[in-house]
Amino acid sequence: MMNTAPQIKQHGSVVLEALISILLFSIGILAIIGLQAASIKNVAAAKYRIDASLLANQIIGQMWISDKSNAALVANFNSPAGADYAAWANTVAQALPGVSGVPANAPTIAIDVNNNATVTVFWQAPDEAAAHNYTSIAVVTD
């Protein structure tokens, strides 16, 4: 006769293993959801930066096709009184969040006597406390 080792009873071990595997799977799914949310937030932030860059380059392009004399550039584009500045600032307020209704976030254009134009565009994402900015500097000459 053969000696056999006594059997150890493991009641419920399969259920416990199943519950642990479900727990690990759930944690993995929650991590993937968190990564997706972070990715969406980063895509939105990148879109705002691209829009700010586009708007700054748009107004610089308008400066290049306009009268490039210093007096004309200051009269048309210098903030806050320039005629072309007002229309552009309205476009910025419609395109970027946190610009309209917040005077500190209004875009600025400064043109010095050497026709160095400094364009600064601000925006503030809905879920952020601080504003971001994009600055572009161009020399507008003939």
N, CA, C and O atoms as CSV, one atom per row, in Angstrom:
chain,resi,resn,atom,element,x,y,z
A,1,MET,N,N,0.793,-1.174,0.000
A,1,MET,CA,C,0.000,0.000,0.000
A,1,MET,C,C,0.854,1.265,0.000
A,1,MET,O,O,1.916,1.338,0.619
A,2,MET,N,N,0.361,2.212,-0.692
A,2,MET,CA,C,1.097,3.443,-0.875
A,2,MET,C,C,0.678,4.491,0.158
A,2,MET,O,O,-0.504,4.678,0.444
A,3,ASN,N,N,1.668,5.149,0.693
A,3,ASN,CA,C,1.350,6.223,1.635
A,3,ASN,C,C,1.022,7.494,0.849
A,3,ASN,O,O,1.786,7.909,-0.023
A,4,THR,N,N,-0.071,8.080,1.153
A,4,THR,CA,C,-0.451,9.347,0.506
A,4,THR,C,C,-0.477,10.434,1.555
A,4,THR,O,O,-0.853,10.210,2.706
A,5,ALA,N,N,-0.076,11.598,1.140
A,5,ALA,CA,C,-0.086,12.737,2.057
A,5,ALA,C,C,-1.518,13.177,2.295
A,5,ALA,O,O,-2.360,13.099,1.400
A,6,PRO,N,N,-1.784,13.633,3.487
A,6,PRO,CA,C,-3.149,14.092,3.770
A,6,PRO,C,C,-3.486,15.317,2.912
A,6,PRO,O,O,-2.640,16.187,2.703
A,7,GLN,N,N,-4.703,15.377,2.429
A,7,GLN,CA,C,-5.140,16.485,1.586
A,7,GLN,C,C,-5.540,17.673,2.454
A,7,GLN,O,O,-6.259,17.541,3.445
A,8,ILE,N,N,-5.045,18.838,2.042
A,8,ILE,CA,C,-5.400,20.064,2.750
A,8,ILE,C,C,-6.578,20.672,2.009
A,8,ILE,O,O,-6.546,20.857,0.792
A,9,LYS,N,N,-7.593,20.968,2.754
A,9,LYS,CA,C,-8.798,21.516,2.131
A,9,LYS,C,C,-8.634,23.021,1.928
A,9,LYS,O,O,-8.228,23.749,2.833
A,10,GLN,N,N,-8.960,23.461,0.719
A,10,GLN,CA,C,-8.843,24.875,0.363
A,10,GLN,C,C,-10.198,25.379,-0.121
A,10,GLN,O,O,-10.365,25.717,-1.292
A,11,HIS,N,N,-11.116,25.423,0.752
A,11,HIS,CA,C,-12.443,25.901,0.378
A,11,HIS,C,C,-12.413,27.405,0.120
A,11,HIS,O,O,-11.913,28.161,0.952
A,12,GLY,N,N,-12.939,27.848,-1.018
A,12,GLY,CA,C,-13.079,29.269,-1.330
A,12,GLY,C,C,-11.847,29.913,-1.939
A,12,GLY,O,O,-11.863,31.118,-2.190
A,13,SER,N,N,-10.795,29.177,-2.185
A,13,SER,CA,C,-9.584,29.797,-2.738
A,13,SER,C,C,-9.807,30.276,-4.173
A,13,SER,O,O,-9.230,31.286,-4.577
A,14,VAL,N,N,-10.614,29.585,-4.933
A,14,VAL,CA,C,-10.891,30.002,-6.311
A,14,VAL,C,C,-11.666,31.319,-6.317
A,14,VAL,O,O,-11.409,32.191,-7.147
A,15,VAL,N,N,-12.596,31.457,-5.407
A,15,VAL,CA,C,-13.380,32.696,-5.316
A,15,VAL,C,C,-12.475,33.852,-4.911
A,15,VAL,O,O,-12.590,34.952,-5.451
A,16,LEU,N,N,-11.579,33.608,-3.966
A,16,LEU,CA,C,-10.653,34.649,-3.527
A,16,LEU,C,C,-9.731,35.074,-4.677
A,16,LEU,O,O,-9.501,36.268,-4.867
A,17,GLU,N,N,-9.210,34.132,-5.431
A,17,GLU,CA,C,-8.367,34.453,-6.580
A,17,GLU,C,C,-9.146,35.244,-7.624
A,17,GLU,O,O,-8.606,36.173,-8.225
A,18,ALA,N,N,-10.383,34.894,-7.843
A,18,ALA,CA,C,-11.215,35.618,-8.809
A,18,ALA,C,C,-11.451,37.052,-8.348
A,18,ALA,O,O,-11.385,37.975,-9.159
A,19,LEU,N,N,-11.722,37.254,-7.066
A,19,LEU,CA,C,-11.949,38.604,-6.543
A,19,LEU,C,C,-10.684,39.457,-6.644
A,19,LEU,O,O,-10.758,40.639,-6.977
A,20,ILE,N,N,-9.543,38.870,-6.361
A,20,ILE,CA,C,-8.287,39.613,-6.467
A,20,ILE,C,C,-8.009,39.985,-7.922
A,20,ILE,O,O,-7.567,41.099,-8.201
A,21,SER,N,N,-8.259,39.075,-8.839
A,21,SER,CA,C,-8.031,39.394,-10.253
A,21,SER,C,C,-8.996,40.473,-10.742
A,21,SER,O,O,-8.613,41.319,-11.550
A,22,ILE,N,N,-10.235,40.456,-10.265
A,22,ILE,CA,C,-11.191,41.515,-10.626
A,22,ILE,C,C,-10.731,42.851,-10.063
A,22,ILE,O,O,-10.853,43.877,-10.732
A,23,LEU,N,N,-10.201,42.855,-8.839
A,23,LEU,CA,C,-9.690,44.080,-8.228
A,23,LEU,C,C,-8.527,44.647,-9.046
A,23,LEU,O,O,-8.501,45.842,-9.337
A,24,LEU,N,N,-7.578,43.804,-9.414
A,24,LEU,CA,C,-6.439,44.262,-10.207
A,24,LEU,C,C,-6.880,44.774,-11.579
A,24,LEU,O,O,-6.358,45.780,-12.058
A,25,PHE,N,N,-7.814,44.107,-12.199
A,25,PHE,CA,C,-8.345,44.542,-13.489
A,25,PHE,C,C,-9.018,45.907,-13.351
A,25,PHE,O,O,-8.840,46.774,-14.207
A,26,SER,N,N,-9.785,46.103,-12.285
A,26,SER,CA,C,-10.477,47.382,-12.060
A,26,SER,C,C,-9.484,48.513,-11.846
A,26,SER,O,O,-9.675,49.615,-12.361
A,27,ILE,N,N,-8.427,48.250,-11.089
A,27,ILE,CA,C,-7.404,49.277,-10.875
A,27,ILE,C,C,-6.741,49.634,-12.205
A,27,ILE,O,O,-6.472,50.808,-12.461
A,28,GLY,N,N,-6.479,48.660,-13.037
A,28,GLY,CA,C,-5.897,48.917,-14.353
A,28,GLY,C,C,-6.805,49.756,-15.230
A,28,GLY,O,O,-6.342,50.673,-15.909
A,29,ILE,N,N,-8.092,49.451,-15.221
A,29,ILE,CA,C,-9.054,50.231,-16.016
A,29,ILE,C,C,-9.121,51.670,-15.514
A,29,ILE,O,O,-9.164,52.601,-16.317
A,30,LEU,N,N,-9.131,51.864,-14.191
A,30,LEU,CA,C,-9.152,53.221,-13.637
A,30,LEU,C,C,-7.882,53.987,-14.013
A,30,LEU,O,O,-7.946,55.187,-14.280
A,31,ALA,N,N,-6.754,53.322,-14.035
A,31,ALA,CA,C,-5.510,53.979,-14.447
A,31,ALA,C,C,-5.585,54.408,-15.907
A,31,ALA,O,O,-5.135,55.500,-16.253
A,32,ILE,N,N,-6.140,53.577,-16.753
A,32,ILE,CA,C,-6.283,53.925,-18.175
A,32,ILE,C,C,-7.226,55.116,-18.338
A,32,ILE,O,O,-6.975,55.994,-19.164
A,33,ILE,N,N,-8.301,55.153,-17.563
A,33,ILE,CA,C,-9.232,56.285,-17.620
A,33,ILE,C,C,-8.528,57.561,-17.174
A,33,ILE,O,O,-8.730,58.617,-17.775
A,34,GLY,N,N,-7.704,57.481,-16.128
A,34,GLY,CA,C,-6.942,58.636,-15.667
A,34,GLY,C,C,-5.969,59.138,-16.719
A,34,GLY,O,O,-5.832,60.345,-16.916
A,35,LEU,N,N,-5.295,58.223,-17.392
A,35,LEU,CA,C,-4.377,58.613,-18.464
A,35,LEU,C,C,-5.122,59.279,-19.617
A,35,LEU,O,O,-4.626,60.240,-20.205
A,36,GLN,N,N,-6.292,58.778,-19.938
A,36,GLN,CA,C,-7.096,59.360,-21.010
A,36,GLN,C,C,-7.522,60.780,-20.646
A,36,GLN,O,O,-7.491,61.673,-21.493
A,37,ALA,N,N,-7.919,60.992,-19.392
A,37,ALA,CA,C,-8.318,62.332,-18.950
A,37,ALA,C,C,-7.137,63.297,-19.016
A,37,ALA,O,O,-7.290,64.437,-19.456
A,38,ALA,N,N,-5.966,62.848,-18.585
A,38,ALA,CA,C,-4.774,63.701,-18.658
A,38,ALA,C,C,-4.423,64.011,-20.109
A,38,ALA,O,O,-4.010,65.127,-20.423
A,39,SER,N,N,-4.582,63.047,-20.978
A,39,SER,CA,C,-4.299,63.246,-22.397
A,39,SER,C,C,-5.238,64.285,-23.003
A,39,SER,O,O,-4.804,65.140,-23.774
A,40,ILE,N,N,-6.499,64.214,-22.661
A,40,ILE,CA,C,-7.473,65.181,-23.177
A,40,ILE,C,C,-7.135,66.585,-22.692
A,40,ILE,O,O,-7.234,67.544,-23.458
A,41,LYS,N,N,-6.738,66.718,-21.434
A,41,LYS,CA,C,-6.369,68.024,-20.889
A,41,LYS,C,C,-5.141,68.576,-21.617
A,41,LYS,O,O,-5.091,69.765,-21.931
A,42,ASN,N,N,-4.157,67.724,-21.884
A,42,ASN,CA,C,-2.957,68.171,-22.588
A,42,ASN,C,C,-3.255,68.569,-24.030
A,42,ASN,O,O,-2.649,69.506,-24.549
A,43,VAL,N,N,-4.169,67.877,-24.675
A,43,VAL,CA,C,-4.553,68.235,-26.043
A,43,VAL,C,C,-5.234,69.604,-26.055
A,43,VAL,O,O,-4.982,70.414,-26.947
A,44,ALA,N,N,-6.090,69.864,-25.074
A,44,ALA,CA,C,-6.753,71.168,-24.992
A,44,ALA,C,C,-5.729,72.276,-24.757
A,44,ALA,O,O,-5.822,73.343,-25.364
A,45,ALA,N,N,-4.755,72.032,-23.885
A,45,ALA,CA,C,-3.718,73.033,-23.619
A,45,ALA,C,C,-2.893,73.300,-24.879
A,45,ALA,O,O,-2.545,74.447,-25.158
A,46,ALA,N,N,-2.583,72.266,-25.629
A,46,ALA,CA,C,-1.830,72.436,-26.874
A,46,ALA,C,C,-2.638,73.225,-27.894
A,46,ALA,O,O,-2.082,74.040,-28.630
A,47,LYS,N,N,-3.940,72.989,-27.943
A,47,LYS,CA,C,-4.798,73.727,-28.876
A,47,LYS,C,C,-4.786,75.217,-28.544
A,47,LYS,O,O,-4.718,76.052,-29.447
A,48,TYR,N,N,-4.851,75.557,-27.253
A,48,TYR,CA,C,-4.823,76.964,-26.862
A,48,TYR,C,C,-3.494,77.610,-27.255
A,48,TYR,O,O,-3.480,78.751,-27.718
A,49,ARG,N,N,-2.382,76.900,-27.078
A,49,ARG,CA,C,-1.078,77.442,-27.469
A,49,ARG,C,C,-1.004,77.649,-28.979
A,49,ARG,O,O,-0.490,78.666,-29.445
A,50,ILE,N,N,-1.509,76.700,-29.733
A,50,ILE,CA,C,-1.494,76.822,-31.200
A,50,ILE,C,C,-2.374,77.981,-31.649
A,50,ILE,O,O,-1.993,78.745,-32.535
A,51,ASP,N,N,-3.553,78.114,-31.039
A,51,ASP,CA,C,-4.444,79.225,-31.392
A,51,ASP,C,C,-3.796,80.568,-31.071
A,51,ASP,O,O,-3.898,81.510,-31.857
A,52,ALA,N,N,-3.128,80.663,-29.915
A,52,ALA,CA,C,-2.459,81.912,-29.540
A,52,ALA,C,C,-1.353,82.245,-30.537
A,52,ALA,O,O,-1.196,83.401,-30.931
A,53,SER,N,N,-0.595,81.244,-30.940
A,53,SER,CA,C,0.465,81.448,-31.930
A,53,SER,C,C,-0.116,81.909,-33.264
A,53,SER,O,O,0.404,82.833,-33.890
A,54,LEU,N,N,-1.186,81.267,-33.690
A,54,LEU,CA,C,-1.838,81.640,-34.945
A,54,LEU,C,C,-2.333,83.081,-34.899
A,54,LEU,O,O,-2.141,83.833,-35.854
A,55,LEU,N,N,-2.967,83.471,-33.795
A,55,LEU,CA,C,-3.506,84.826,-33.685
A,55,LEU,C,C,-2.391,85.872,-33.659
A,55,LEU,O,O,-2.520,86.931,-34.274
A,56,ALA,N,N,-1.304,85.583,-32.955
A,56,ALA,CA,C,-0.181,86.528,-32.919
A,56,ALA,C,C,0.436,86.672,-34.306
A,56,ALA,O,O,0.731,87.784,-34.744
A,57,ASN,N,N,0.628,85.566,-34.986
A,57,ASN,CA,C,1.207,85.630,-36.329
A,57,ASN,C,C,0.253,86.268,-37.330
A,57,ASN,O,O,0.691,86.871,-38.310
A,58,GLN,N,N,-1.043,86.139,-37.089
A,58,GLN,CA,C,-2.030,86.762,-37.971
A,58,GLN,C,C,-1.909,88.284,-37.920
A,58,GLN,O,O,-1.907,88.943,-38.960
A,59,ILE,N,N,-1.807,88.841,-36.716
A,59,ILE,CA,C,-1.721,90.301,-36.616
A,59,ILE,C,C,-0.369,90.803,-37.121
A,59,ILE,O,O,-0.286,91.895,-37.683
A,60,ILE,N,N,0.683,90.021,-36.929
A,60,ILE,CA,C,1.992,90.406,-37.475
A,60,ILE,C,C,1.939,90.385,-39.003
A,60,ILE,O,O,2.531,91.248,-39.652
A,61,GLY,N,N,1.249,89.426,-39.573
A,61,GLY,CA,C,1.062,89.384,-41.022
A,61,GLY,C,C,0.304,90.597,-41.527
A,61,GLY,O,O,0.615,91.128,-42.594
A,62,GLN,N,N,-0.697,91.043,-40.762
A,62,GLN,CA,C,-1.429,92.253,-41.152
A,62,GLN,C,C,-0.514,93.470,-41.105
A,62,GLN,O,O,-0.622,94.369,-41.938
A,63,MET,N,N,0.386,93.493,-40.128
A,63,MET,CA,C,1.338,94.609,-40.053
A,63,MET,C,C,2.240,94.623,-41.288
A,63,MET,O,O,2.542,95.689,-41.826
A,64,TRP,N,N,2.667,93.451,-41.735
A,64,TRP,CA,C,3.560,93.358,-42.883
A,64,TRP,C,C,2.897,93.828,-44.177
A,64,TRP,O,O,3.584,94.356,-45.051
A,65,ILE,N,N,1.593,93.654,-44.324
A,65,ILE,CA,C,0.937,94.077,-45.570
A,65,ILE,C,C,0.361,95.483,-45.480
A,65,ILE,O,O,-0.182,95.992,-46.461
A,66,SER,N,N,0.472,96.120,-44.309
A,66,SER,CA,C,-0.051,97.478,-44.158
A,66,SER,C,C,1.070,98.490,-44.398
A,66,SER,O,O,2.192,98.129,-44.751
A,67,ASP,N,N,0.738,99.746,-44.199
A,67,ASP,CA,C,1.738,100.814,-44.267
A,67,ASP,C,C,2.734,100.589,-43.129
A,67,ASP,O,O,2.342,100.532,-41.964
A,68,LYS,N,N,4.020,100.460,-43.463
A,68,LYS,CA,C,5.025,100.096,-42.466
A,68,LYS,C,C,5.690,101.293,-41.797
A,68,LYS,O,O,6.658,101.128,-41.055
A,69,SER,N,N,5.181,102.494,-42.050
A,69,SER,CA,C,5.754,103.643,-41.345
A,69,SER,C,C,5.401,103.523,-39.865
A,69,SER,O,O,4.355,102.985,-39.502
A,70,ASN,N,N,6.290,104.033,-39.025
A,70,ASN,CA,C,6.085,103.887,-37.587
A,70,ASN,C,C,4.788,104.539,-37.143
A,70,ASN,O,O,4.064,103.983,-36.317
A,71,ALA,N,N,4.490,105.707,-37.682
A,71,ALA,CA,C,3.263,106.408,-37.286
A,71,ALA,C,C,2.025,105.589,-37.644
A,71,ALA,O,O,1.083,105.513,-36.855
A,72,ALA,N,N,2.023,104.980,-38.825
A,72,ALA,CA,C,0.869,104.177,-39.246
A,72,ALA,C,C,0.745,102.904,-38.412
A,72,ALA,O,O,-0.356,102.519,-38.020
A,73,LEU,N,N,1.864,102.259,-38.144
A,73,LEU,CA,C,1.813,101.043,-37.327
A,73,LEU,C,C,1.286,101.337,-35.929
A,73,LEU,O,O,0.449,100.602,-35.407
A,74,VAL,N,N,1.779,102.413,-35.328
A,74,VAL,CA,C,1.319,102.774,-33.980
A,74,VAL,C,C,-0.161,103.132,-34.008
A,74,VAL,O,O,-0.916,102.710,-33.132
A,75,ALA,N,N,-0.582,103.907,-35.006
A,75,ALA,CA,C,-1.987,104.319,-35.081
A,75,ALA,C,C,-2.922,103.136,-35.301
A,75,ALA,O,O,-4.028,103.113,-34.761
A,76,ASN,N,N,-2.491,102.160,-36.085
A,76,ASN,CA,C,-3.381,101.052,-36.428
A,76,ASN,C,C,-3.296,99.851,-35.486
A,76,ASN,O,O,-4.292,99.160,-35.271
A,77,PHE,N,N,-2.115,99.599,-34.926
A,77,PHE,CA,C,-1.937,98.331,-34.223
A,77,PHE,C,C,-1.584,98.444,-32.744
A,77,PHE,O,O,-1.765,97.479,-32.002
A,78,ASN,N,N,-1.088,99.592,-32.298
A,78,ASN,CA,C,-0.694,99.695,-30.892
A,78,ASN,C,C,-1.915,99.542,-29.988
A,78,ASN,O,O,-2.964,100.127,-30.257
A,79,SER,N,N,-1.781,98.762,-28.923
A,79,SER,CA,C,-2.921,98.580,-28.026
A,79,SER,C,C,-2.930,99.698,-26.997
A,79,SER,O,O,-1.860,100.188,-26.636
A,80,PRO,N,N,-4.057,100.110,-26.522
A,80,PRO,CA,C,-5.411,99.648,-26.808
A,80,PRO,C,C,-6.164,100.513,-27.811
A,80,PRO,O,O,-7.353,100.292,-28.044
A,81,ALA,N,N,-5.490,101.497,-28.411
A,81,ALA,CA,C,-6.224,102.464,-29.231
A,81,ALA,C,C,-6.185,102.192,-30.730
A,81,ALA,O,O,-6.929,102.829,-31.476
A,82,GLY,N,N,-5.359,101.285,-31.190
A,82,GLY,CA,C,-5.229,101.049,-32.625
A,82,GLY,C,C,-6.511,100.526,-33.251
A,82,GLY,O,O,-7.216,99.709,-32.658
A,83,ALA,N,N,-6.808,101.002,-34.453
A,83,ALA,CA,C,-8.046,100.600,-35.134
A,83,ALA,C,C,-8.034,99.113,-35.479
A,83,ALA,O,O,-9.016,98.414,-35.228
A,84,ASP,N,N,-6.945,98.628,-36.045
A,84,ASP,CA,C,-6.857,97.204,-36.384
A,84,ASP,C,C,-6.699,96.343,-35.135
A,84,ASP,O,O,-7.098,95.179,-35.114
A,85,TYR,N,N,-6.109,96.934,-34.093
A,85,TYR,CA,C,-5.960,96.198,-32.833
A,85,TYR,C,C,-7.319,95.819,-32.261
A,85,TYR,O,O,-7.498,94.698,-31.786
A,86,ALA,N,N,-8.274,96.735,-32.301
A,86,ALA,CA,C,-9.585,96.483,-31.695
A,86,ALA,C,C,-10.275,95.285,-32.337
A,86,ALA,O,O,-10.833,94.441,-31.636
A,87,ALA,N,N,-10.242,95.208,-33.652
A,87,ALA,CA,C,-10.874,94.072,-34.342
A,87,ALA,C,C,-10.145,92.773,-34.021
A,87,ALA,O,O,-10.773,91.738,-33.801
A,88,TRP,N,N,-8.818,92.833,-33.996
A,88,TRP,CA,C,-8.028,91.638,-33.682
A,88,TRP,C,C,-8.248,91.186,-32.242
A,88,TRP,O,O,-8.365,89.989,-31.977
A,89,ALA,N,N,-8.303,92.132,-31.316
A,89,ALA,CA,C,-8.525,91.787,-29.906
A,89,ALA,C,C,-9.879,91.113,-29.725
A,89,ALA,O,O,-10.017,90.213,-28.897
A,90,ASN,N,N,-10.875,91.539,-30.489
A,90,ASN,CA,C,-12.188,90.896,-30.441
A,90,ASN,C,C,-12.096,89.452,-30.937
A,90,ASN,O,O,-12.720,88.559,-30.365
A,91,THR,N,N,-11.322,89.223,-31.995
A,91,THR,CA,C,-11.119,87.863,-32.510
A,91,THR,C,C,-10.423,86.989,-31.469
A,91,THR,O,O,-10.780,85.825,-31.290
A,92,VAL,N,N,-9.430,87.555,-30.785
A,92,VAL,CA,C,-8.721,86.814,-29.735
A,92,VAL,C,C,-9.677,86.446,-28.609
A,92,VAL,O,O,-9.646,85.323,-28.105
A,93,ALA,N,N,-10.526,87.389,-28.216
A,93,ALA,CA,C,-11.476,87.131,-27.127
A,93,ALA,C,C,-12.456,86.024,-27.486
A,93,ALA,O,O,-12.893,85.274,-26.613
A,94,GLN,N,N,-12.805,85.915,-28.763
A,94,GLN,CA,C,-13.722,84.858,-29.186
A,94,GLN,C,C,-13.026,83.511,-29.326
A,94,GLN,O,O,-13.656,82.468,-29.154
A,95,ALA,N,N,-11.728,83.524,-29.636
A,95,ALA,CA,C,-11.016,82.275,-29.921
A,95,ALA,C,C,-10.423,81.604,-28.688
A,95,ALA,O,O,-10.297,80.380,-28.650
A,96,LEU,N,N,-10.060,82.390,-27.685
A,96,LEU,CA,C,-9.372,81.824,-26.521
A,96,LEU,C,C,-10.192,82.004,-25.251
A,96,LEU,O,O,-10.879,83.014,-25.098
A,97,PRO,N,N,-10.128,81.041,-24.340
A,97,PRO,CA,C,-10.902,81.144,-23.098
A,97,PRO,C,C,-10.242,82.097,-22.102
A,97,PRO,O,O,-9.021,82.253,-22.082
A,98,GLY,N,N,-11.070,82.726,-21.283
A,98,GLY,CA,C,-10.570,83.564,-20.204
A,98,GLY,C,C,-10.044,84.911,-20.633
A,98,GLY,O,O,-9.356,85.575,-19.857
A,99,VAL,N,N,-10.350,85.341,-21.861
A,99,VAL,CA,C,-9.856,86.633,-22.342
A,99,VAL,C,C,-10.922,87.702,-22.163
A,99,VAL,O,O,-10.642,88.770,-21.617
A,100,SER,N,N,-12.138,87.430,-22.615
A,100,SER,CA,C,-13.190,88.440,-22.519
A,100,SER,C,C,-13.629,88.586,-21.065
A,100,SER,O,O,-13.810,87.600,-20.350
A,101,GLY,N,N,-13.792,89.819,-20.653
A,101,GLY,CA,C,-14.237,90.102,-19.293
A,101,GLY,C,C,-13.116,90.136,-18.271
A,101,GLY,O,O,-13.364,90.437,-17.103
A,102,VAL,N,N,-11.900,89.838,-18.674
A,102,VAL,CA,C,-10.755,89.872,-17.751
A,102,VAL,C,C,-9.723,90.840,-18.338
A,102,VAL,O,O,-8.947,90.456,-19.213
A,103,PRO,N,N,-9.708,92.098,-17.864
A,103,PRO,CA,C,-8.796,93.089,-18.456
A,103,PRO,C,C,-7.321,92.678,-18.408
A,103,PRO,O,O,-6.556,93.027,-19.307
A,104,ALA,N,N,-6.921,91.951,-17.383
A,104,ALA,CA,C,-5.518,91.529,-17.276
A,104,ALA,C,C,-5.141,90.535,-18.372
A,104,ALA,O,O,-3.961,90.382,-18.688
A,105,ASN,N,N,-6.137,89.856,-18.955
A,105,ASN,CA,C,-5.875,88.867,-20.002
A,105,ASN,C,C,-6.060,89.423,-21.408
A,105,ASN,O,O,-6.032,88.666,-22.378
A,106,ALA,N,N,-6.247,90.726,-21.532
A,106,ALA,CA,C,-6.408,91.327,-22.861
A,106,ALA,C,C,-5.086,91.234,-23.619
A,106,ALA,O,O,-4.025,91.430,-23.026
A,107,PRO,N,N,-5.131,90.941,-24.910
A,107,PRO,CA,C,-3.888,90.870,-25.683
A,107,PRO,C,C,-3.256,92.254,-25.806
A,107,PRO,O,O,-3.949,93.271,-25.771
A,108,THR,N,N,-1.943,92.276,-25.950
A,108,THR,CA,C,-1.244,93.561,-26.063
A,108,THR,C,C,-0.347,93.564,-27.295
A,108,THR,O,O,0.213,92.543,-27.693
A,109,ILE,N,N,-0.234,94.751,-27.880
A,109,ILE,CA,C,0.710,94.981,-28.975
A,109,ILE,C,C,1.456,96.263,-28.637
A,109,ILE,O,O,0.843,97.303,-28.396
A,110,ALA,N,N,2.765,96.183,-28.621
A,110,ALA,CA,C,3.600,97.358,-28.367
A,110,ALA,C,C,4.560,97.514,-29.537
A,110,ALA,O,O,5.268,96.577,-29.905
A,111,ILE,N,N,4.574,98.712,-30.115
A,111,ILE,CA,C,5.454,99.000,-31.250
A,111,ILE,C,C,6.370,100.146,-30.841
A,111,ILE,O,O,5.899,101.228,-30.492
A,112,ASP,N,N,7.678,99.909,-30.884
A,112,ASP,CA,C,8.615,100.960,-30.498
A,112,ASP,C,C,9.009,101.795,-31.719
A,112,ASP,O,O,8.500,101.574,-32.818
A,113,VAL,N,N,9.909,102.745,-31.520
A,113,VAL,CA,C,10.286,103.667,-32.595
A,113,VAL,C,C,11.056,102.980,-33.719
A,113,VAL,O,O,11.141,103.525,-34.819
A,114,ASN,N,N,11.612,101.815,-33.475
A,114,ASN,CA,C,12.343,101.069,-34.507
A,114,ASN,C,C,11.471,100.030,-35.206
A,114,ASN,O,O,11.985,99.161,-35.910
A,115,ASN,N,N,10.158,100.116,-35.016
A,115,ASN,CA,C,9.179,99.183,-35.593
A,115,ASN,C,C,9.339,97.750,-35.083
A,115,ASN,O,O,9.012,96.794,-35.787
A,116,ASN,N,N,9.842,97.609,-33.863
A,116,ASN,CA,C,9.849,96.300,-33.208
A,116,ASN,C,C,8.463,96.100,-32.602
A,116,ASN,O,O,8.064,96.828,-31.693
A,117,ALA,N,N,7.749,95.131,-33.100
A,117,ALA,CA,C,6.388,94.868,-32.614
A,117,ALA,C,C,6.422,93.670,-31.666
A,117,ALA,O,O,6.889,92.590,-32.028
A,118,THR,N,N,5.925,93.875,-30.460
A,118,THR,CA,C,5.829,92.804,-29.469
A,118,THR,C,C,4.354,92.493,-29.271
A,118,THR,O,O,3.595,93.326,-28.775
A,119,VAL,N,N,3.958,91.293,-29.660
A,119,VAL,CA,C,2.562,90.860,-29.564
A,119,VAL,C,C,2.479,89.807,-28.464
A,119,VAL,O,O,3.171,88.790,-28.510
A,120,THR,N,N,1.625,90.060,-27.477
A,120,THR,CA,C,1.440,89.111,-26.381
A,120,THR,C,C,-0.030,88.726,-26.311
A,120,THR,O,O,-0.909,89.584,-26.222
A,121,VAL,N,N,-0.278,87.433,-26.351
A,121,VAL,CA,C,-1.638,86.901,-26.289
A,121,VAL,C,C,-1.770,86.111,-24.991
A,121,VAL,O,O,-0.933,85.262,-24.685
A,122,PHE,N,N,-2.820,86.394,-24.234
A,122,PHE,CA,C,-3.081,85.703,-22.974
A,122,PHE,C,C,-4.306,84.816,-23.116
A,122,PHE,O,O,-5.184,85.085,-23.936
A,123,TRP,N,N,-4.364,83.768,-22.323
A,123,TRP,CA,C,-5.562,82.939,-22.213
A,123,TRP,C,C,-5.538,82.247,-20.865
A,123,TRP,O,O,-4.481,82.066,-20.260
A,124,GLN,N,N,-6.706,81.866,-20.408
A,124,GLN,CA,C,-6.828,81.172,-19.125
A,124,GLN,C,C,-7.830,80.043,-19.288
A,124,GLN,O,O,-9.016,80.277,-19.522
A,125,ALA,N,N,-7.343,78.825,-19.161
A,125,ALA,CA,C,-8.211,77.653,-19.296
A,125,ALA,C,C,-9.250,77.663,-18.181
A,125,ALA,O,O,-8.984,78.173,-17.092
A,126,PRO,N,N,-10.425,77.108,-18.439
A,126,PRO,CA,C,-11.505,77.158,-17.449
A,126,PRO,C,C,-11.152,76.544,-16.094
A,126,PRO,O,O,-11.660,77.001,-15.070
A,127,ASP,N,N,-10.309,75.539,-16.063
A,127,ASP,CA,C,-10.008,74.865,-14.803
A,127,ASP,C,C,-8.676,75.290,-14.196
A,127,ASP,O,O,-8.166,74.609,-13.306
A,128,GLU,N,N,-8.103,76.395,-14.655
A,128,GLU,CA,C,-6.810,76.835,-14.149
A,128,GLU,C,C,-6.916,78.216,-13.518
A,128,GLU,O,O,-7.707,79.055,-13.948
A,129,ALA,N,N,-6.099,78.434,-12.485
A,129,ALA,CA,C,-6.140,79.696,-11.761
A,129,ALA,C,C,-5.276,80.771,-12.424
A,129,ALA,O,O,-5.602,81.956,-12.351
A,130,ALA,N,N,-4.195,80.374,-13.059
A,130,ALA,CA,C,-3.270,81.340,-13.649
A,130,ALA,C,C,-3.436,81.403,-15.166
A,130,ALA,O,O,-3.784,80.420,-15.820
A,131,ALA,N,N,-3.176,82.586,-15.693
A,131,ALA,CA,C,-3.249,82.773,-17.145
A,131,ALA,C,C,-1.930,82.359,-17.791
A,131,ALA,O,O,-0.870,82.424,-17.169
A,132,HIS,N,N,-2.015,81.937,-19.032
A,132,HIS,CA,C,-0.842,81.603,-19.837
A,132,HIS,C,C,-0.656,82.713,-20.864
A,132,HIS,O,O,-1.583,83.479,-21.126
A,133,ASN,N,N,0.539,82.803,-21.448
A,133,ASN,CA,C,0.735,83.809,-22.488
A,133,ASN,C,C,1.671,83.293,-23.565
A,133,ASN,O,O,2.481,82.392,-23.348
A,134,TYR,N,N,1.528,83.893,-24.719
A,134,TYR,CA,C,2.395,83.623,-25.867
A,134,TYR,C,C,2.857,84.978,-26.375
A,134,TYR,O,O,2.034,85.858,-26.625
A,135,THR,N,N,4.161,85.156,-26.530
A,135,THR,CA,C,4.714,86.423,-26.996
A,135,THR,C,C,5.496,86.197,-28.282
A,135,THR,O,O,6.284,85.259,-28.396
A,136,SER,N,N,5.261,87.073,-29.240
A,136,SER,CA,C,5.987,87.024,-30.504
A,136,SER,C,C,6.527,88.421,-30.788
A,136,SER,O,O,5.820,89.417,-30.629
A,137,ILE,N,N,7.777,88.481,-31.207
A,137,ILE,CA,C,8.416,89.763,-31.507
A,137,ILE,C,C,8.832,89.758,-32.975
A,137,ILE,O,O,9.444,88.806,-33.459
A,138,ALA,N,N,8.489,90.833,-33.667
A,138,ALA,CA,C,8.838,90.942,-35.084
A,138,ALA,C,C,9.300,92.362,-35.382
A,138,ALA,O,O,8.829,93.324,-34.774
A,139,VAL,N,N,10.217,92.477,-36.316
A,139,VAL,CA,C,10.650,93.777,-36.805
A,139,VAL,C,C,9.937,94.002,-38.131
A,139,VAL,O,O,10.147,93.260,-39.091
A,140,VAL,N,N,9.094,95.028,-38.178
A,140,VAL,CA,C,8.275,95.288,-39.361
A,140,VAL,C,C,8.884,96.473,-40.110
A,140,VAL,O,O,8.678,97.632,-39.750
A,141,THR,N,N,9.635,96.151,-41.154
A,141,THR,CA,C,10.271,97.198,-41.960
A,141,THR,C,C,10.121,96.861,-43.435
A,141,THR,O,O,9.703,95.764,-43.804
A,142,ASP,N,N,10.470,97.828,-44.261
A,142,ASP,CA,C,10.416,97.608,-45.716
A,142,ASP,C,C,11.518,96.716,-46.178
A,142,ASP,O,O,11.621,96.428,-47.370
